[in-house]
Amino acid sequence: MFALKTRKQPTLLSSVIPGTTGIAIAQVEQQNKELFTLQSCEYISTLDEGNIDIAQLLKGYRLDKQPCTTVLPIGDYQLLMVDAPEVPPAELRAAIRWRIQDMIDFHVDDAVLDVFDVDINTSNYTKKQLYVVVARTSTVKQRINLLEQAGVNLDIIDIPELAIRNIAARLPEDANGLITLYFEAEHCLITLTHESSLYLTRTLDIGYRQLQEAASNPQPLSNRLALEIQRSMDYYEHNYRQAPIKSMAILPIPATLYGFTDALQQTLGLDTRTVSMSDILECNPEPDAETTARCLLAVGSALRTEKKTL
């Protein structure tokens, strides 16, 4: 998303995502346009490490020799949708900056932003729209400094929505429209994609911790989430004039929550499945469920194929 360098498409792309409890690492090799192979996938816990030497932890991955991406956490940026201003390309960023100044909760002079198209795959929708990613400059610089001081050849700073879009694009259901659910401890990220394009995304304050607390009676929380998903589907169908989505993919969650997915499927009536790493790309051996869940955004970010941002 936030491009730090002029980018050539590599065959091996790595992603490093430092978090509050550990560091997720994924390395993906693109064999051809369709075939991606997972070369490495690891979550390094840092809970008991005290002062952490990230460079030492990452030493074996040779991340100074290859382009790397990272992903900002939910809450460190805002994702806005705006009508594209009718200006020459050279003036686009300035026009967007002016347009969003009243839409963010900090001064626009303190913001770094990037934009990407909402690729509407229909002739019935003519208004061009853009997604705008906005973050505090200090937040982005902090991530850059952290990884570059560790010797990481940082190339792109991405966001979870696009990492999940990359994963959804690898699933066959995306050809006809797909809802994808990604759960963190305190959040649920809903994306609606079609033919590799991100149409709609929403973040809810329903994470797997809340689901675990409601495991004995999942229906009320399931109903709440189902209502938000239904509203998102209605918006997708009516605003973009798309056929109803019939499939939903749930990215890895703790096995104890499978009863919740059953309740959600019954409420929505969608063809629903839980995604494994081998559904997304070639991997041998396949990571265990916990590693998959912790490294999913890193894998999605490493599946990035865009050569440039706007």
C-alpha positions as CSV (number, residue, x, y, z in Angstrom):
1,M,0.0,0.0,0.0
2,F,2.5,2.6,1.2
3,A,5.4,2.0,-1.3
4,L,8.9,2.8,-0.1
5,K,10.8,1.9,-3.2
6,T,10.3,1.5,-7.0
7,R,9.2,-2.1,-7.2
8,K,10.0,-4.9,-9.6
9,Q,8.0,-8.0,-9.3
10,P,10.1,-10.5,-7.3
11,T,9.7,-14.3,-7.5
12,L,10.1,-14.6,-3.7
13,L,8.3,-12.1,-1.4
14,S,8.6,-12.1,2.3
15,S,6.4,-10.5,4.9
16,V,7.3,-9.7,8.5
17,I,4.6,-8.5,11.0
18,P,5.7,-7.6,14.5
19,G,2.9,-7.6,17.1
20,T,2.4,-7.3,20.8
21,T,3.0,-11.0,21.5
22,G,5.3,-12.1,18.6
23,I,6.5,-11.8,15.1
24,A,4.8,-13.4,12.1
25,I,7.0,-14.4,9.1
26,A,6.0,-15.8,5.8
27,Q,7.9,-16.3,2.5
28,V,6.0,-17.1,-0.7
29,E,7.5,-18.0,-4.0
30,Q,5.6,-17.3,-7.2
31,Q,6.2,-20.1,-9.6
32,N,4.0,-18.7,-12.3
33,K,0.8,-16.5,-12.6
34,E,-1.3,-19.1,-10.8
35,L,1.1,-21.2,-8.7
36,F,2.4,-19.9,-5.4
37,T,4.4,-22.0,-2.9
38,L,4.8,-21.4,0.8
39,Q,8.6,-21.5,1.5
40,S,8.4,-20.7,5.2
41,C,5.9,-19.7,7.8
42,E,6.7,-19.1,11.4
43,Y,5.4,-17.3,14.4
44,I,8.1,-16.3,16.9
45,S,6.6,-15.6,20.4
46,T,8.2,-12.7,22.2
47,L,6.1,-12.7,25.4
48,D,9.0,-13.9,27.6
49,E,11.9,-12.2,25.8
50,G,12.3,-8.9,27.6
51,N,14.4,-6.6,25.4
52,I,13.9,-8.1,21.9
53,D,16.6,-8.2,19.3
54,I,14.5,-8.5,16.2
55,A,17.5,-8.6,13.9
56,Q,18.7,-11.7,15.7
57,L,15.3,-13.4,15.6
58,L,15.1,-12.8,11.8
59,K,18.7,-13.6,11.1
60,G,18.1,-17.0,9.3
61,Y,15.6,-15.5,6.8
62,R,18.0,-13.3,4.9
63,L,15.4,-10.5,4.8
64,D,18.1,-8.0,3.9
65,K,18.5,-9.7,0.5
66,Q,14.9,-9.8,-0.7
67,P,11.9,-7.4,-0.8
68,C,9.6,-7.6,2.3
69,T,6.2,-6.3,3.1
70,T,4.6,-5.6,6.5
71,V,1.0,-5.0,7.6
72,L,-0.3,-2.3,9.9
73,P,-2.6,-3.5,12.7
74,I,-6.3,-2.7,12.6
75,G,-6.7,0.7,14.4
76,D,-3.4,2.2,13.1
77,Y,-5.0,3.6,10.0
78,Q,-8.3,4.6,8.4
79,L,-9.8,3.1,5.2
80,L,-12.1,5.5,3.4
81,M,-14.1,5.3,0.2
82,V,-14.5,8.5,-1.9
83,D,-15.6,9.4,-5.3
84,A,-12.6,9.9,-7.6
85,P,-11.8,13.6,-8.1
86,E,-11.8,14.7,-11.7
87,V,-8.2,15.9,-11.8
88,P,-5.1,15.0,-13.8
89,P,-3.2,12.0,-12.3
90,A,-0.4,14.3,-11.1
91,E,-2.9,16.2,-8.9
92,L,-4.7,13.2,-7.5
93,R,-3.0,12.9,-4.2
94,A,-3.3,16.6,-3.4
95,A,-7.0,16.5,-4.4
96,I,-7.6,13.4,-2.2
97,R,-5.7,15.0,0.7
98,W,-8.0,18.1,0.5
99,R,-11.1,15.9,0.3
100,I,-10.5,13.7,3.3
101,Q,-9.3,16.4,5.7
102,D,-12.7,16.4,7.5
103,M,-13.0,12.6,7.4
104,I,-10.1,11.8,9.7
105,D,-9.5,12.3,13.4
106,F,-6.2,14.1,13.1
107,H,-4.7,16.9,11.1
108,V,-4.2,16.2,7.4
109,D,-0.7,17.6,7.6
110,D,0.2,14.8,9.9
111,A,-1.1,12.1,7.5
112,V,0.4,9.8,5.0
113,L,-2.0,8.4,2.4
114,D,-2.3,6.1,-0.5
115,V,-5.1,5.2,-2.8
116,F,-6.3,2.2,-4.8
117,D,-9.2,1.7,-7.2
118,V,-12.5,0.1,-6.4
119,D,-12.5,-2.1,-9.5
120,I,-16.2,-2.4,-10.3
121,N,-16.7,-5.3,-12.6
122,T,-20.0,-4.2,-14.1
123,S,-21.1,-1.8,-16.8
124,N,-24.1,-0.7,-14.7
125,Y,-21.9,1.2,-12.3
126,T,-20.2,4.2,-13.9
127,K,-19.1,6.3,-10.9
128,K,-15.4,5.8,-10.3
129,Q,-14.5,5.3,-6.6
130,L,-11.3,5.1,-4.7
131,Y,-10.3,3.6,-1.4
132,V,-8.0,5.9,0.6
133,V,-5.7,4.5,3.3
134,V,-4.7,7.2,5.8
135,A,-2.3,6.8,8.7
136,R,-0.4,9.1,11.0
137,T,3.1,9.8,9.6
138,S,4.5,9.0,13.0
139,T,2.9,5.5,13.0
140,V,4.3,4.6,9.6
141,K,7.7,5.9,10.4
142,Q,7.7,3.9,13.6
143,R,7.1,0.6,11.7
144,I,9.7,1.6,9.1
145,N,12.4,2.3,11.7
146,L,11.6,-0.8,13.6
147,L,12.1,-3.1,10.6
148,E,14.9,-1.3,8.9
149,Q,16.9,-1.2,12.1
150,A,16.5,-5.0,12.1
151,G,18.0,-5.1,8.6
152,V,14.8,-5.8,6.8
153,N,14.6,-4.7,3.2
154,L,11.2,-3.2,3.6
155,D,9.4,-2.6,0.3
156,I,5.6,-2.1,1.0
157,I,3.5,-1.3,4.1
158,D,0.1,-3.0,3.5
159,I,-3.2,-3.2,5.4
160,P,-5.2,-6.3,6.5
161,E,-8.0,-5.7,4.1
162,L,-5.7,-6.1,1.1
163,A,-3.9,-9.1,2.6
164,I,-7.3,-10.8,3.0
165,R,-8.3,-9.8,-0.5
166,N,-5.2,-11.6,-1.8
167,I,-6.2,-14.7,0.1
168,A,-9.8,-14.5,-1.1
169,A,-8.6,-14.2,-4.7
170,R,-7.0,-17.6,-4.4
171,L,-10.3,-19.3,-3.6
172,P,-12.5,-20.5,-6.5
173,E,-15.6,-19.0,-4.9
174,D,-14.3,-15.6,-5.5
175,A,-15.2,-15.9,-9.2
176,N,-18.8,-15.5,-8.3
177,G,-18.4,-13.3,-5.3
178,L,-17.2,-14.2,-1.8
179,I,-17.6,-13.1,1.8
180,T,-14.5,-13.7,3.9
181,L,-14.3,-13.4,7.6
182,Y,-11.1,-12.9,9.5
183,F,-11.0,-12.9,13.3
184,E,-8.5,-11.3,15.6
185,A,-8.8,-11.3,19.4
186,E,-10.9,-8.2,19.5
187,H,-12.0,-7.7,15.9
188,C,-13.7,-9.3,12.9
189,L,-12.8,-8.1,9.4
190,I,-15.5,-8.7,6.8
191,T,-14.5,-8.4,3.1
192,L,-16.7,-8.8,0.0
193,T,-14.7,-9.6,-3.1
194,H,-15.4,-10.6,-6.7
195,E,-12.9,-11.6,-9.3
196,S,-9.9,-10.5,-7.2
197,S,-11.4,-7.0,-6.6
198,L,-12.2,-5.7,-3.1
199,Y,-15.7,-4.2,-3.2
200,L,-16.6,-3.7,0.5
201,T,-14.9,-4.1,3.9
202,R,-16.1,-3.7,7.4
203,T,-14.5,-4.1,10.8
204,L,-16.6,-5.1,13.8
205,D,-15.7,-5.3,17.5
206,I,-16.4,-9.0,17.6
207,G,-13.2,-11.1,18.0
208,Y,-12.5,-14.7,18.9
209,R,-12.3,-13.8,22.6
210,Q,-15.9,-12.7,22.5
211,L,-16.8,-15.9,20.6
212,Q,-15.0,-18.1,23.1
213,E,-16.9,-16.4,26.0
214,A,-20.2,-17.1,24.2
215,A,-19.2,-20.7,23.1
216,S,-21.9,-22.3,25.3
217,N,-24.6,-20.1,23.7
218,P,-23.3,-18.8,20.3
219,Q,-26.7,-17.9,18.7
220,P,-27.0,-14.3,20.0
221,L,-23.5,-13.3,18.9
222,S,-24.0,-15.2,15.7
223,N,-27.2,-13.3,15.0
224,R,-25.5,-10.0,15.5
225,L,-22.7,-10.9,13.1
226,A,-25.2,-12.3,10.6
227,L,-27.1,-9.1,10.6
228,E,-24.0,-7.1,9.8
229,I,-23.0,-9.5,7.0
230,Q,-26.5,-9.3,5.6
231,R,-26.4,-5.5,5.5
232,S,-23.0,-5.7,3.7
233,M,-24.5,-8.1,1.1
234,D,-27.5,-5.8,0.6
235,Y,-25.2,-2.8,0.0
236,Y,-23.0,-4.9,-2.4
237,E,-26.0,-6.0,-4.4
238,H,-27.9,-2.7,-4.6
239,N,-25.1,-0.2,-4.9
240,Y,-22.9,-2.2,-7.3
241,R,-25.8,-4.1,-9.0
242,Q,-24.3,-7.4,-8.4
243,A,-25.8,-10.9,-8.1
244,P,-26.3,-12.2,-4.6
245,I,-23.2,-13.7,-3.0
246,K,-23.8,-17.4,-2.1
247,S,-20.4,-18.4,-0.5
248,M,-18.6,-17.4,2.7
249,A,-15.1,-18.4,3.7
250,I,-14.0,-18.3,7.4
251,L,-10.3,-18.0,7.9
252,P,-8.7,-20.2,10.6
253,I,-10.2,-19.8,14.1
254,P,-9.7,-22.0,17.2
255,A,-11.4,-25.4,16.8
256,T,-13.5,-24.7,19.9
257,L,-15.4,-22.1,17.8
258,Y,-16.6,-24.4,15.0
259,G,-20.1,-24.5,16.6
260,F,-20.2,-20.8,16.0
261,T,-19.6,-21.2,12.3
262,D,-22.4,-23.7,12.1
263,A,-24.8,-21.3,13.8
264,L,-23.7,-18.5,11.4
265,Q,-24.2,-20.8,8.4
266,Q,-27.7,-21.7,9.5
267,T,-28.7,-18.1,10.0
268,L,-27.4,-16.8,6.6
269,G,-28.0,-19.9,4.5
270,L,-24.6,-19.4,2.7
271,D,-22.3,-22.1,1.5
272,T,-19.7,-21.8,4.2
273,R,-16.3,-23.4,4.7
274,T,-13.2,-22.9,7.0
275,V,-10.1,-22.2,4.9
276,S,-6.8,-24.0,5.4
277,M,-3.4,-22.9,4.2
278,S,-3.4,-25.6,1.5
279,D,-6.6,-24.0,0.1
280,I,-4.6,-20.8,-0.6
281,L,-1.3,-22.0,-2.0
282,E,1.1,-25.0,-2.2
283,C,2.6,-26.0,1.1
284,N,4.5,-29.0,2.2
285,P,4.3,-29.6,5.1
286,E,1.1,-27.6,5.9
287,P,1.5,-25.4,9.0
288,D,-0.5,-26.3,12.1
289,A,-3.8,-24.5,12.8
290,E,-2.3,-22.1,15.4
291,T,0.6,-21.1,13.1
292,T,-1.8,-20.6,10.2
293,A,-4.1,-18.3,12.2
294,R,-1.2,-16.3,13.5
295,C,0.6,-16.0,10.2
296,L,-2.4,-15.5,7.9
297,L,-1.9,-11.8,7.3
298,A,1.8,-12.3,6.6
299,V,0.9,-15.0,4.0
300,G,-1.8,-12.7,2.4
301,S,0.7,-9.8,2.3
302,A,3.3,-12.0,0.7
303,L,0.8,-13.0,-2.0
304,R,0.8,-9.4,-3.2
305,T,1.1,-9.1,-7.0
306,E,0.7,-5.4,-7.6
307,K,3.8,-3.9,-9.0
308,K,3.0,-0.3,-7.9
309,T,0.5,1.8,-6.1
310,L,-1.3,4.8,-7.6
